[in-house]
Amino acid sequence: MTNLQKLGAMLNKCYFEGKMPKCATMADIAVLQCCYNALSEKKRPELISLSAKNILENMGFTVAPKGVGWIVIC
């Protein structure tokens, strides 16, 4: 299972089963959804949410600092 598939499965669990990762809010889930959409289009999304960054790193994505936030490198 690729990192993108893991992220998609986690988002589906949030939306359909109501099970969210620890320390994640609905705003973080919205950021992760935007990241998922951008990554599926082969783009590099940027984010400023620390919780979303930590979740992406735990899933195996490479996250690099950029400006006041981070950029996700698949």
mmCIF file of the N, C-alpha and C atoms, coordinates in Angstrom:
data_MODEL
# 
_entry.id   MODEL 
# 
loop_
_atom_site.group_PDB 
_atom_site.id 
_atom_site.type_symbol 
_atom_site.label_atom_id 
_atom_site.label_alt_id 
_atom_site.label_comp_id 
_atom_site.label_asym_id 
_atom_site.label_entity_id 
_atom_site.label_seq_id 
_atom_site.pdbx_PDB_ins_code 
_atom_site.Cartn_x 
_atom_site.Cartn_y 
_atom_site.Cartn_z 
_atom_site.occupancy 
_atom_site.B_iso_or_equiv 
_atom_site.pdbx_formal_charge 
_atom_site.auth_seq_id 
_atom_site.auth_comp_id 
_atom_site.auth_asym_id 
_atom_site.auth_atom_id 
_atom_site.pdbx_PDB_model_num 
ATOM 1   N N  . MET A 1 1  ? 0.850   -1.180 0.000  1.00 0.00 ? 1  MET A N  1 
ATOM 2   C CA . MET A 1 1  ? 0.000   0.000  0.000  1.00 0.00 ? 1  MET A CA 1 
ATOM 3   C C  . MET A 1 1  ? 0.897   1.245  0.000  1.00 0.00 ? 1  MET A C  1 
ATOM 4   N N  . THR A 1 2  ? 0.652   2.133  -0.924 1.00 0.00 ? 2  THR A N  1 
ATOM 5   C CA . THR A 1 2  ? 1.451   3.349  -1.009 1.00 0.00 ? 2  THR A CA 1 
ATOM 6   C C  . THR A 1 2  ? 1.018   4.352  0.058  1.00 0.00 ? 2  THR A C  1 
ATOM 7   N N  . ASN A 1 3  ? 1.844   5.379  0.236  1.00 0.00 ? 3  ASN A N  1 
ATOM 8   C CA . ASN A 1 3  ? 1.519   6.428  1.210  1.00 0.00 ? 3  ASN A CA 1 
ATOM 9   C C  . ASN A 1 3  ? 0.207   7.127  0.852  1.00 0.00 ? 3  ASN A C  1 
ATOM 10  N N  . LEU A 1 4  ? -0.005  7.352  -0.435 1.00 0.00 ? 4  LEU A N  1 
ATOM 11  C CA . LEU A 1 4  ? -1.227  8.024  -0.873 1.00 0.00 ? 4  LEU A CA 1 
ATOM 12  C C  . LEU A 1 4  ? -2.453  7.158  -0.593 1.00 0.00 ? 4  LEU A C  1 
ATOM 13  N N  . GLN A 1 5  ? -2.334  5.861  -0.769 1.00 0.00 ? 5  GLN A N  1 
ATOM 14  C CA . GLN A 1 5  ? -3.436  4.953  -0.465 1.00 0.00 ? 5  GLN A CA 1 
ATOM 15  C C  . GLN A 1 5  ? -3.715  4.922  1.038  1.00 0.00 ? 5  GLN A C  1 
ATOM 16  N N  . LYS A 1 6  ? -2.646  4.988  1.857  1.00 0.00 ? 6  LYS A N  1 
ATOM 17  C CA . LYS A 1 6  ? -2.820  5.028  3.318  1.00 0.00 ? 6  LYS A CA 1 
ATOM 18  C C  . LYS A 1 6  ? -3.584  6.288  3.720  1.00 0.00 ? 6  LYS A C  1 
ATOM 19  N N  . LEU A 1 7  ? -3.202  7.424  3.114  1.00 0.00 ? 7  LEU A N  1 
ATOM 20  C CA . LEU A 1 7  ? -3.871  8.685  3.419  1.00 0.00 ? 7  LEU A CA 1 
ATOM 21  C C  . LEU A 1 7  ? -5.337  8.623  3.004  1.00 0.00 ? 7  LEU A C  1 
ATOM 22  N N  . GLY A 1 8  ? -5.608  8.079  1.831  1.00 0.00 ? 8  GLY A N  1 
ATOM 23  C CA . GLY A 1 8  ? -6.993  7.945  1.368  1.00 0.00 ? 8  GLY A CA 1 
ATOM 24  C C  . GLY A 1 8  ? -7.815  7.049  2.283  1.00 0.00 ? 8  GLY A C  1 
ATOM 25  N N  . ALA A 1 9  ? -7.218  5.949  2.748  1.00 0.00 ? 9  ALA A N  1 
ATOM 26  C CA . ALA A 1 9  ? -7.920  5.042  3.654  1.00 0.00 ? 9  ALA A CA 1 
ATOM 27  C C  . ALA A 1 9  ? -8.207  5.717  4.990  1.00 0.00 ? 9  ALA A C  1 
ATOM 28  N N  . MET A 1 10 ? -7.258  6.509  5.481  1.00 0.00 ? 10 MET A N  1 
ATOM 29  C CA . MET A 1 10 ? -7.457  7.226  6.742  1.00 0.00 ? 10 MET A CA 1 
ATOM 30  C C  . MET A 1 10 ? -8.572  8.259  6.604  1.00 0.00 ? 10 MET A C  1 
ATOM 31  N N  . LEU A 1 11 ? -8.608  8.969  5.475  1.00 0.00 ? 11 LEU A N  1 
ATOM 32  C CA . LEU A 1 11 ? -9.657  9.963  5.245  1.00 0.00 ? 11 LEU A CA 1 
ATOM 33  C C  . LEU A 1 11 ? -11.022 9.295  5.128  1.00 0.00 ? 11 LEU A C  1 
ATOM 34  N N  . ASN A 1 12 ? -11.087 8.155  4.450  1.00 0.00 ? 12 ASN A N  1 
ATOM 35  C CA . ASN A 1 12 ? -12.350 7.420  4.350  1.00 0.00 ? 12 ASN A CA 1 
ATOM 36  C C  . ASN A 1 12 ? -12.829 6.978  5.728  1.00 0.00 ? 12 ASN A C  1 
ATOM 37  N N  . LYS A 1 13 ? -11.912 6.559  6.582  1.00 0.00 ? 13 LYS A N  1 
ATOM 38  C CA . LYS A 1 13 ? -12.273 6.152  7.947  1.00 0.00 ? 13 LYS A CA 1 
ATOM 39  C C  . LYS A 1 13 ? -12.858 7.338  8.716  1.00 0.00 ? 13 LYS A C  1 
ATOM 40  N N  . CYS A 1 14 ? -12.269 8.519  8.499  1.00 0.00 ? 14 CYS A N  1 
ATOM 41  C CA . CYS A 1 14 ? -12.771 9.723  9.169  1.00 0.00 ? 14 CYS A CA 1 
ATOM 42  C C  . CYS A 1 14 ? -14.185 10.057 8.711  1.00 0.00 ? 14 CYS A C  1 
ATOM 43  N N  . TYR A 1 15 ? -14.400 10.020 7.403  1.00 0.00 ? 15 TYR A N  1 
ATOM 44  C CA . TYR A 1 15 ? -15.683 10.446 6.856  1.00 0.00 ? 15 TYR A CA 1 
ATOM 45  C C  . TYR A 1 15 ? -16.798 9.420  7.065  1.00 0.00 ? 15 TYR A C  1 
ATOM 46  N N  . PHE A 1 16 ? -16.482 8.129  6.902  1.00 0.00 ? 16 PHE A N  1 
ATOM 47  C CA . PHE A 1 16 ? -17.541 7.121  6.910  1.00 0.00 ? 16 PHE A CA 1 
ATOM 48  C C  . PHE A 1 16 ? -17.709 6.401  8.244  1.00 0.00 ? 16 PHE A C  1 
ATOM 49  N N  . GLU A 1 17 ? -16.638 6.323  9.063  1.00 0.00 ? 17 GLU A N  1 
ATOM 50  C CA . GLU A 1 17 ? -16.735 5.646  10.352 1.00 0.00 ? 17 GLU A CA 1 
ATOM 51  C C  . GLU A 1 17 ? -16.620 6.602  11.530 1.00 0.00 ? 17 GLU A C  1 
ATOM 52  N N  . GLY A 1 18 ? -16.208 7.831  11.268 1.00 0.00 ? 18 GLY A N  1 
ATOM 53  C CA . GLY A 1 18 ? -16.073 8.815  12.335 1.00 0.00 ? 18 GLY A CA 1 
ATOM 54  C C  . GLY A 1 18 ? -14.853 8.612  13.208 1.00 0.00 ? 18 GLY A C  1 
ATOM 55  N N  . LYS A 1 19 ? -13.875 7.831  12.747 1.00 0.00 ? 19 LYS A N  1 
ATOM 56  C CA . LYS A 1 19 ? -12.660 7.575  13.525 1.00 0.00 ? 19 LYS A CA 1 
ATOM 57  C C  . LYS A 1 19 ? -11.542 8.470  13.027 1.00 0.00 ? 19 LYS A C  1 
ATOM 58  N N  . MET A 1 20 ? -11.157 9.435  13.869 1.00 0.00 ? 20 MET A N  1 
ATOM 59  C CA . MET A 1 20 ? -10.111 10.379 13.509 1.00 0.00 ? 20 MET A CA 1 
ATOM 60  C C  . MET A 1 20 ? -8.836  10.043 14.264 1.00 0.00 ? 20 MET A C  1 
ATOM 61  N N  . PRO A 1 21 ? -7.668  10.405 13.690 1.00 0.00 ? 21 PRO A N  1 
ATOM 62  C CA . PRO A 1 21 ? -6.414  10.198 14.413 1.00 0.00 ? 21 PRO A CA 1 
ATOM 63  C C  . PRO A 1 21 ? -6.383  11.045 15.682 1.00 0.00 ? 21 PRO A C  1 
ATOM 64  N N  . LYS A 1 22 ? -5.579  10.620 16.643 1.00 0.00 ? 22 LYS A N  1 
ATOM 65  C CA . LYS A 1 22 ? -5.444  11.395 17.877 1.00 0.00 ? 22 LYS A CA 1 
ATOM 66  C C  . LYS A 1 22 ? -4.913  12.783 17.548 1.00 0.00 ? 22 LYS A C  1 
ATOM 67  N N  . CYS A 1 23 ? -5.310  13.733 18.336 1.00 0.00 ? 23 CYS A N  1 
ATOM 68  C CA . CYS A 1 23 ? -4.893  15.140 18.262 1.00 0.00 ? 23 CYS A CA 1 
ATOM 69  C C  . CYS A 1 23 ? -5.211  15.793 16.911 1.00 0.00 ? 23 CYS A C  1 
ATOM 70  N N  . ALA A 1 24 ? -6.148  15.245 16.147 1.00 0.00 ? 24 ALA A N  1 
ATOM 71  C CA . ALA A 1 24 ? -6.551  15.853 14.878 1.00 0.00 ? 24 ALA A CA 1 
ATOM 72  C C  . ALA A 1 24 ? -7.938  16.462 15.021 1.00 0.00 ? 24 ALA A C  1 
ATOM 73  N N  . THR A 1 25 ? -8.113  17.632 14.445 1.00 0.00 ? 25 THR A N  1 
ATOM 74  C CA . THR A 1 25 ? -9.409  18.297 14.440 1.00 0.00 ? 25 THR A CA 1 
ATOM 75  C C  . THR A 1 25 ? -10.009 18.180 13.040 1.00 0.00 ? 25 THR A C  1 
ATOM 76  N N  . MET A 1 26 ? -11.223 18.621 12.896 1.00 0.00 ? 26 MET A N  1 
ATOM 77  C CA . MET A 1 26 ? -11.852 18.604 11.566 1.00 0.00 ? 26 MET A CA 1 
ATOM 78  C C  . MET A 1 26 ? -11.116 19.549 10.616 1.00 0.00 ? 26 MET A C  1 
ATOM 79  N N  . ALA A 1 27 ? -10.535 20.616 11.132 1.00 0.00 ? 27 ALA A N  1 
ATOM 80  C CA . ALA A 1 27 ? -9.749  21.516 10.286 1.00 0.00 ? 27 ALA A CA 1 
ATOM 81  C C  . ALA A 1 27 ? -8.519  20.793 9.740  1.00 0.00 ? 27 ALA A C  1 
ATOM 82  N N  . ASP A 1 28 ? -7.881  19.959 10.577 1.00 0.00 ? 28 ASP A N  1 
ATOM 83  C CA . ASP A 1 28 ? -6.729  19.179 10.121 1.00 0.00 ? 28 ASP A CA 1 
ATOM 84  C C  . ASP A 1 28 ? -7.141  18.170 9.048  1.00 0.00 ? 28 ASP A C  1 
ATOM 85  N N  . ILE A 1 29 ? -8.318  17.574 9.215  1.00 0.00 ? 29 ILE A N  1 
ATOM 86  C CA . ILE A 1 29 ? -8.816  16.614 8.226  1.00 0.00 ? 29 ILE A CA 1 
ATOM 87  C C  . ILE A 1 29 ? -9.062  17.331 6.898  1.00 0.00 ? 29 ILE A C  1 
ATOM 88  N N  . ALA A 1 30 ? -9.568  18.550 6.946  1.00 0.00 ? 30 ALA A N  1 
ATOM 89  C CA . ALA A 1 30 ? -9.781  19.326 5.719  1.00 0.00 ? 30 ALA A CA 1 
ATOM 90  C C  . ALA A 1 30 ? -8.449  19.631 5.031  1.00 0.00 ? 30 ALA A C  1 
ATOM 91  N N  . VAL A 1 31 ? -7.421  19.951 5.818  1.00 0.00 ? 31 VAL A N  1 
ATOM 92  C CA . VAL A 1 31 ? -6.083  20.200 5.254  1.00 0.00 ? 31 VAL A CA 1 
ATOM 93  C C  . VAL A 1 31 ? -5.543  18.928 4.619  1.00 0.00 ? 31 VAL A C  1 
ATOM 94  N N  . LEU A 1 32 ? -5.717  17.797 5.306  1.00 0.00 ? 32 LEU A N  1 
ATOM 95  C CA . LEU A 1 32 ? -5.250  16.517 4.766  1.00 0.00 ? 32 LEU A CA 1 
ATOM 96  C C  . LEU A 1 32 ? -5.997  16.146 3.488  1.00 0.00 ? 32 LEU A C  1 
ATOM 97  N N  . GLN A 1 33 ? -7.269  16.487 3.410  1.00 0.00 ? 33 GLN A N  1 
ATOM 98  C CA . GLN A 1 33 ? -8.050  16.225 2.188  1.00 0.00 ? 33 GLN A CA 1 
ATOM 99  C C  . GLN A 1 33 ? -7.505  17.051 1.034  1.00 0.00 ? 33 GLN A C  1 
ATOM 100 N N  . CYS A 1 34 ? -7.178  18.314 1.285  1.00 0.00 ? 34 CYS A N  1 
ATOM 101 C CA . CYS A 1 34 ? -6.596  19.163 0.246  1.00 0.00 ? 34 CYS A CA 1 
ATOM 102 C C  . CYS A 1 34 ? -5.235  18.622 -0.196 1.00 0.00 ? 34 CYS A C  1 
ATOM 103 N N  . CYS A 1 35 ? -4.441  18.144 0.764  1.00 0.00 ? 35 CYS A N  1 
ATOM 104 C CA . CYS A 1 35 ? -3.143  17.550 0.436  1.00 0.00 ? 35 CYS A CA 1 
ATOM 105 C C  . CYS A 1 35 ? -3.326  16.298 -0.406 1.00 0.00 ? 35 CYS A C  1 
ATOM 106 N N  . TYR A 1 36 ? -4.289  15.480 -0.048 1.00 0.00 ? 36 TYR A N  1 
ATOM 107 C CA . TYR A 1 36 ? -4.568  14.258 -0.804 1.00 0.00 ? 36 TYR A CA 1 
ATOM 108 C C  . TYR A 1 36 ? -4.950  14.591 -2.242 1.00 0.00 ? 36 TYR A C  1 
ATOM 109 N N  . ASN A 1 37 ? -5.830  15.570 -2.404 1.00 0.00 ? 37 ASN A N  1 
ATOM 110 C CA . ASN A 1 37 ? -6.266  15.965 -3.748 1.00 0.00 ? 37 ASN A CA 1 
ATOM 111 C C  . ASN A 1 37 ? -5.092  16.467 -4.578 1.00 0.00 ? 37 ASN A C  1 
ATOM 112 N N  . ALA A 1 38 ? -4.230  17.288 -3.984 1.00 0.00 ? 38 ALA A N  1 
ATOM 113 C CA . ALA A 1 38 ? -3.081  17.827 -4.708 1.00 0.00 ? 38 ALA A CA 1 
ATOM 114 C C  . ALA A 1 38 ? -2.073  16.722 -5.044 1.00 0.00 ? 38 ALA A C  1 
ATOM 115 N N  . LEU A 1 39 ? -1.812  15.840 -4.090 1.00 0.00 ? 39 LEU A N  1 
ATOM 116 C CA . LEU A 1 39 ? -0.855  14.760 -4.335 1.00 0.00 ? 39 LEU A CA 1 
ATOM 117 C C  . LEU A 1 39 ? -1.356  13.801 -5.402 1.00 0.00 ? 39 LEU A C  1 
ATOM 118 N N  . SER A 1 40 ? -2.658  13.571 -5.459 1.00 0.00 ? 40 SER A N  1 
ATOM 119 C CA . SER A 1 40 ? -3.205  12.680 -6.484 1.00 0.00 ? 40 SER A CA 1 
ATOM 120 C C  . SER A 1 40 ? -3.101  13.294 -7.872 1.00 0.00 ? 40 SER A C  1 
ATOM 121 N N  . GLU A 1 41 ? -2.965  14.629 -7.938 1.00 0.00 ? 41 GLU A N  1 
ATOM 122 C CA . GLU A 1 41 ? -2.770  15.329 -9.212 1.00 0.00 ? 41 GLU A CA 1 
ATOM 123 C C  . GLU A 1 41 ? -1.292  15.592 -9.488 1.00 0.00 ? 41 GLU A C  1 
ATOM 124 N N  . LYS A 1 42 ? -0.403  14.934 -8.718 1.00 0.00 ? 42 LYS A N  1 
ATOM 125 C CA . LYS A 1 42 ? 1.062   15.049 -8.864 1.00 0.00 ? 42 LYS A CA 1 
ATOM 126 C C  . LYS A 1 42 ? 1.571   16.458 -8.575 1.00 0.00 ? 42 LYS A C  1 
ATOM 127 N N  . LYS A 1 43 ? 0.897   17.172 -7.660 1.00 0.00 ? 43 LYS A N  1 
ATOM 128 C CA . LYS A 1 43 ? 1.330   18.497 -7.242 1.00 0.00 ? 43 LYS A CA 1 
ATOM 129 C C  . LYS A 1 43 ? 1.976   18.389 -5.872 1.00 0.00 ? 43 LYS A C  1 
ATOM 130 N N  . ARG A 1 44 ? 2.620   19.454 -5.420 1.00 0.00 ? 44 ARG A N  1 
ATOM 131 C CA . ARG A 1 44 ? 3.247   19.496 -4.104 1.00 0.00 ? 44 ARG A CA 1 
ATOM 132 C C  . ARG A 1 44 ? 2.484   20.481 -3.218 1.00 0.00 ? 44 ARG A C  1 
ATOM 133 N N  . PRO A 1 45 ? 1.635   19.981 -2.337 1.00 0.00 ? 45 PRO A N  1 
ATOM 134 C CA . PRO A 1 45 ? 0.835   20.882 -1.498 1.00 0.00 ? 45 PRO A CA 1 
ATOM 135 C C  . PRO A 1 45 ? 1.667   21.523 -0.390 1.00 0.00 ? 45 PRO A C  1 
ATOM 136 N N  . GLU A 1 46 ? 1.233   22.702 0.032  1.00 0.00 ? 46 GLU A N  1 
ATOM 137 C CA . GLU A 1 46 ? 1.850   23.407 1.150  1.00 0.00 ? 46 GLU A CA 1 
ATOM 138 C C  . GLU A 1 46 ? 0.840   23.485 2.280  1.00 0.00 ? 46 GLU A C  1 
ATOM 139 N N  . LEU A 1 47 ? 1.322   23.432 3.525  1.00 0.00 ? 47 LEU A N  1 
ATOM 140 C CA . LEU A 1 47 ? 0.429   23.490 4.668  1.00 0.00 ? 47 LEU A CA 1 
ATOM 141 C C  . LEU A 1 47 ? 1.123   24.180 5.833  1.00 0.00 ? 47 LEU A C  1 
ATOM 142 N N  . ILE A 1 48 ? 0.321   24.662 6.793  1.00 0.00 ? 48 ILE A N  1 
ATOM 143 C CA . ILE A 1 48 ? 0.874   25.282 7.991  1.00 0.00 ? 48 ILE A CA 1 
ATOM 144 C C  . ILE A 1 48 ? 0.378   24.600 9.260  1.00 0.00 ? 48 ILE A C  1 
ATOM 145 N N  . SER A 1 49 ? -0.373  23.530 9.132  1.00 0.00 ? 49 SER A N  1 
ATOM 146 C CA . SER A 1 49 ? -0.919  22.816 10.284 1.00 0.00 ? 49 SER A CA 1 
ATOM 147 C C  . SER A 1 49 ? 0.100   21.806 10.809 1.00 0.00 ? 49 SER A C  1 
ATOM 148 N N  . LEU A 1 50 ? 0.538   21.990 12.054 1.00 0.00 ? 50 LEU A N  1 
ATOM 149 C CA . LEU A 1 50 ? 1.526   21.092 12.656 1.00 0.00 ? 50 LEU A CA 1 
ATOM 150 C C  . LEU A 1 50 ? 0.966   19.689 12.831 1.00 0.00 ? 50 LEU A C  1 
ATOM 151 N N  . SER A 1 51 ? -0.287  19.580 13.232 1.00 0.00 ? 51 SER A N  1 
ATOM 152 C CA . SER A 1 51 ? -0.897  18.258 13.412 1.00 0.00 ? 51 SER A CA 1 
ATOM 153 C C  . SER A 1 51 ? -0.971  17.505 12.090 1.00 0.00 ? 51 SER A C  1 
ATOM 154 N N  . ALA A 1 52 ? -1.365  18.193 11.027 1.00 0.00 ? 52 ALA A N  1 
ATOM 155 C CA . ALA A 1 52 ? -1.444  17.558 9.710  1.00 0.00 ? 52 ALA A CA 1 
ATOM 156 C C  . ALA A 1 52 ? -0.055  17.160 9.231  1.00 0.00 ? 52 ALA A C  1 
ATOM 157 N N  . LYS A 1 53 ? 0.938   17.993 9.498  1.00 0.00 ? 53 LYS A N  1 
ATOM 158 C CA . LYS A 1 53 ? 2.323   17.677 9.129  1.00 0.00 ? 53 LYS A CA 1 
ATOM 159 C C  . LYS A 1 53 ? 2.783   16.406 9.826  1.00 0.00 ? 53 LYS A C  1 
ATOM 160 N N  . ASN A 1 54 ? 2.504   16.302 11.118 1.00 0.00 ? 54 ASN A N  1 
ATOM 161 C CA . ASN A 1 54 ? 2.917   15.122 11.877 1.00 0.00 ? 54 ASN A CA 1 
ATOM 162 C C  . ASN A 1 54 ? 2.218   13.859 11.375 1.00 0.00 ? 54 ASN A C  1 
ATOM 163 N N  . ILE A 1 55 ? 0.955   13.958 11.033 1.00 0.00 ? 55 ILE A N  1 
ATOM 164 C CA . ILE A 1 55 ? 0.217   12.806 10.506 1.00 0.00 ? 55 ILE A CA 1 
ATOM 165 C C  . ILE A 1 55 ? 0.826   12.364 9.174  1.00 0.00 ? 55 ILE A C  1 
ATOM 166 N N  . LEU A 1 56 ? 1.133   13.323 8.302  1.00 0.00 ? 56 LEU A N  1 
ATOM 167 C CA . LEU A 1 56 ? 1.727   12.987 7.012  1.00 0.00 ? 56 LEU A CA 1 
ATOM 168 C C  . LEU A 1 56 ? 3.097   12.339 7.186  1.00 0.00 ? 56 LEU A C  1 
ATOM 169 N N  . GLU A 1 57 ? 3.902   12.857 8.117  1.00 0.00 ? 57 GLU A N  1 
ATOM 170 C CA . GLU A 1 57 ? 5.217   12.264 8.368  1.00 0.00 ? 57 GLU A CA 1 
ATOM 171 C C  . GLU A 1 57 ? 5.088   10.842 8.897  1.00 0.00 ? 57 GLU A C  1 
ATOM 172 N N  . ASN A 1 58 ? 4.116   10.606 9.775  1.00 0.00 ? 58 ASN A N  1 
ATOM 173 C CA . ASN A 1 58 ? 3.905   9.261  10.309 1.00 0.00 ? 58 ASN A CA 1 
ATOM 174 C C  . ASN A 1 58 ? 3.452   8.282  9.231  1.00 0.00 ? 58 ASN A C  1 
ATOM 175 N N  . MET A 1 59 ? 2.830   8.788  8.169  1.00 0.00 ? 59 MET A N  1 
ATOM 176 C CA . MET A 1 59 ? 2.395   7.926  7.073  1.00 0.00 ? 59 MET A CA 1 
ATOM 177 C C  . MET A 1 59 ? 3.510   7.676  6.070  1.00 0.00 ? 59 MET A C  1 
ATOM 178 N N  . GLY A 1 60 ? 4.640   8.349  6.220  1.00 0.00 ? 60 GLY A N  1 
ATOM 179 C CA . GLY A 1 60 ? 5.782   8.104  5.345  1.00 0.00 ? 60 GLY A CA 1 
ATOM 180 C C  . GLY A 1 60 ? 6.040   9.162  4.293  1.00 0.00 ? 60 GLY A C  1 
ATOM 181 N N  . PHE A 1 61 ? 5.274   10.247 4.296  1.00 0.00 ? 61 PHE A N  1 
ATOM 182 C CA . PHE A 1 61 ? 5.518   11.324 3.349  1.00 0.00 ? 61 PHE A CA 1 
ATOM 183 C C  . PHE A 1 61 ? 6.729   12.125 3.786  1.00 0.00 ? 61 PHE A C  1 
ATOM 184 N N  . THR A 1 62 ? 7.436   12.701 2.829  1.00 0.00 ? 62 THR A N  1 
ATOM 185 C CA . THR A 1 62 ? 8.543   13.600 3.126  1.00 0.00 ? 62 THR A CA 1 
ATOM 186 C C  . THR A 1 62 ? 7.987   15.014 3.194  1.00 0.00 ? 62 THR A C  1 
ATOM 187 N N  . VAL A 1 63 ? 8.208   15.673 4.329  1.00 0.00 ? 63 VAL A N  1 
ATOM 188 C CA . VAL A 1 63 ? 7.697   17.025 4.535  1.00 0.00 ? 63 VAL A CA 1 
ATOM 189 C C  . VAL A 1 63 ? 8.891   17.934 4.812  1.00 0.00 ? 63 VAL A C  1 
ATOM 190 N N  . ALA A 1 64 ? 9.062   18.972 3.986  1.00 0.00 ? 64 ALA A N  1 
ATOM 191 C CA . ALA A 1 64 ? 10.201  19.882 4.103  1.00 0.00 ? 64 ALA A CA 1 
ATOM 192 C C  . ALA A 1 64 ? 9.715   21.278 4.483  1.00 0.00 ? 64 ALA A C  1 
ATOM 193 N N  . PRO A 1 65 ? 10.526  22.013 5.259  1.00 0.00 ? 65 PRO A N  1 
ATOM 194 C CA . PRO A 1 65 ? 10.140  23.384 5.616  1.00 0.00 ? 65 PRO A CA 1 
ATOM 195 C C  . PRO A 1 65 ? 10.111  24.293 4.391  1.00 0.00 ? 65 PRO A C  1 
ATOM 196 N N  . LYS A 1 66 ? 9.131   25.185 4.389  1.00 0.00 ? 66 LYS A N  1 
ATOM 197 C CA . LYS A 1 66 ? 9.028   26.189 3.327  1.00 0.00 ? 66 LYS A CA 1 
ATOM 198 C C  . LYS A 1 66 ? 8.298   27.393 3.890  1.00 0.00 ? 66 LYS A C  1 
ATOM 199 N N  . GLY A 1 67 ? 8.977   28.518 3.964  1.00 0.00 ? 67 GLY A N  1 
ATOM 200 C CA . GLY A 1 67 ? 8.373   29.728 4.506  1.00 0.00 ? 67 GLY A CA 1 
ATOM 201 C C  . GLY A 1 67 ? 7.954   29.529 5.952  1.00 0.00 ? 67 GLY A C  1 
ATOM 202 N N  . VAL A 1 68 ? 6.704   29.850 6.272  1.00 0.00 ? 68 VAL A N  1 
ATOM 203 C CA . VAL A 1 68 ? 6.204   29.664 7.635  1.00 0.00 ? 68 VAL A CA 1 
ATOM 204 C C  . VAL A 1 68 ? 5.596   28.285 7.840  1.00 0.00 ? 68 VAL A C  1 
ATOM 205 N N  . GLY A 1 69 ? 5.570   27.469 6.802  1.00 0.00 ? 69 GLY A N  1 
ATOM 206 C CA . GLY A 1 69 ? 4.949   26.150 6.901  1.00 0.00 ? 69 GLY A CA 1 
ATOM 207 C C  . GLY A 1 69 ? 5.824   25.067 6.326  1.00 0.00 ? 69 GLY A C  1 
ATOM 208 N N  . TRP A 1 70 ? 5.182   24.135 5.634  1.00 0.00 ? 70 TRP A N  1 
ATOM 209 C CA . TRP A 1 70 ? 5.873   22.980 5.070  1.00 0.00 ? 70 TRP A CA 1 
ATOM 210 C C  . TRP A 1 70 ? 5.330   22.680 3.681  1.00 0.00 ? 70 TRP A C  1 
ATOM 211 N N  . ILE A 1 71 ? 6.120   21.939 2.915  1.00 0.00 ? 71 ILE A N  1 
ATOM 212 C CA . ILE A 1 71 ? 5.701   21.451 1.610  1.00 0.00 ? 71 ILE A CA 1 
ATOM 213 C C  . ILE A 1 71 ? 5.819   19.928 1.637  1.00 0.00 ? 71 ILE A C  1 
ATOM 214 N N  . VAL A 1 72 ? 4.841   19.266 1.050  1.00 0.00 ? 72 VAL A N  1 
ATOM 215 C CA . VAL A 1 72 ? 4.814   17.798 1.038  1.00 0.00 ? 72 VAL A CA 1 
ATOM 216 C C  . VAL A 1 72 ? 5.428   17.316 -0.261 1.00 0.00 ? 72 VAL A C  1 
ATOM 217 N N  . ILE A 1 73 ? 6.424   16.454 -0.113 1.00 0.00 ? 73 ILE A N  1 
ATOM 218 C CA . ILE A 1 73 ? 7.082   15.846 -1.268 1.00 0.00 ? 73 ILE A CA 1 
ATOM 219 C C  . ILE A 1 73 ? 6.742   14.369 -1.243 1.00 0.00 ? 73 ILE A C  1 
ATOM 220 N N  . CYS A 1 74 ? 6.065   13.898 -2.267 1.00 0.00 ? 74 CYS A N  1 
ATOM 221 C CA . CYS A 1 74 ? 5.611   12.505 -2.285 1.00 0.00 ? 74 CYS A CA 1 
ATOM 222 C C  . CYS A 1 74 ? 6.761   11.553 -2.587 1.00 0.00 ? 74 CYS A C  1 
# 
